[in-house]
């Protein structure tokens, strides 16, 4: 998933649950400034931050590392 898709997924879920950025920051323990930067596409969140946001929104963070050089 590309970063813009990840941002949209988090924002869509937050909106669906009627959770404001302030509420999500409190629920997740992620700073409001960090959350706003992430949602505006200016931040570079760690996996820990993404996991906290996902947990607060009832989502599971999964990722796959793919070797693009393998044939």
N, C-alpha and C positions, 0 to 999 in steps of 0.2 A: 504494500500500500504506500503510495506516495504521500509526502507530507501534507499536501493540500487535501487529499482524501481523508487523511487522519484528522485534520482540523475540522473538516466538515462533518465527519462522523461524530466527533465529540460535541460539536455545537448543536447538531441535529438532536442528539440524545438529550442534551441539557435542555433544549427548547421543548422537546417532547414531554419531559418530566416537569416542565414549568419551574426550572431551577435557574436562578439568576447567577451571574458570575460571582457576586458576593457570597451567595449561598454555597456555591460549589467550592469556592476557596475555603470557606469554613468547614464544610463537610470533608474535604480531601486533605486539609492541612497544607495545601499549596498556596503560596502567596498570591494575592489578587493581582499584583503587577505581573507576576510570572504567567498567570492564567491569561490576562489580557494580551500580553505579548505573544503568547502561543496562538491564541485565537485570531490575532491580527496577522499571523504569519511572520512575525518579526522575531519570535523566540526560538530557541533550540532546546526543548525540554529533554531531560534525561529519561531513561527508561523508568527510573524510580518515580519521577513526576508523572509520567504517562500512566503508570500502574496505579498511583494514588487517585488520579482523575477517573480512571476506568472503574476502580473499586467503588468510588463514591457514586458513580452513575449506574452501578450494577452491570458493568461490562468486564470482560476478561481480556487482558492483553496477551496476545500471542504473536509470535513472529517466526519467520523462516529465513535462514541464511542459505542462499543458493549460490553454488559455484558456477559462475557464468562462463568460465573457461573450459569446463568439462564437456566432453562430447558424448 
